[in-house]
């Protein structure tokens, strides 16, 4: 089963619905980052999360999870 995170909740992908009136959908506003791993361990995770938070801030989004939850 594919799981999505939407509006602060994890749910099955078939239940994830996004309104077409959302600015992110209309304008294609996204934040996309890659995370390099070595031996299944994230490389420079804290720096990566900082960049992700700054990108989300520029897009005027708050981070979806607290760092402690990652």
Secondary structure in CASP SS format (residue, H / E / C, confidence):
PFRMAT SS
TARGET T0000
AUTHOR 0000-0000-0000
METHOD secondary structure of the structure
MODEL  1
X C 1.00
X C 1.00
X E 1.00
X E 1.00
X E 1.00
X E 1.00
X C 1.00
X C 1.00
X E 1.00
X E 1.00
X E 1.00
X E 1.00
X H 1.00
X H 1.00
X H 1.00
X C 1.00
X C 1.00
X C 1.00
X C 1.00
X C 1.00
X C 1.00
X C 1.00
X H 1.00
X H 1.00
X H 1.00
X H 1.00
X H 1.00
X C 1.00
X C 1.00
X C 1.00
X C 1.00
X C 1.00
X C 1.00
X C 1.00
X C 1.00
X C 1.00
X E 1.00
X E 1.00
X C 1.00
X C 1.00
X E 1.00
X E 1.00
X C 1.00
X C 1.00
X H 1.00
X H 1.00
X H 1.00
X H 1.00
X H 1.00
X H 1.00
X H 1.00
X H 1.00
X H 1.00
X H 1.00
X H 1.00
X H 1.00
X H 1.00
X H 1.00
X C 1.00
X C 1.00
X C 1.00
X C 1.00
X C 1.00
X C 1.00
X C 1.00
X C 1.00
X H 1.00
X H 1.00
X H 1.00
X C 1.00
END
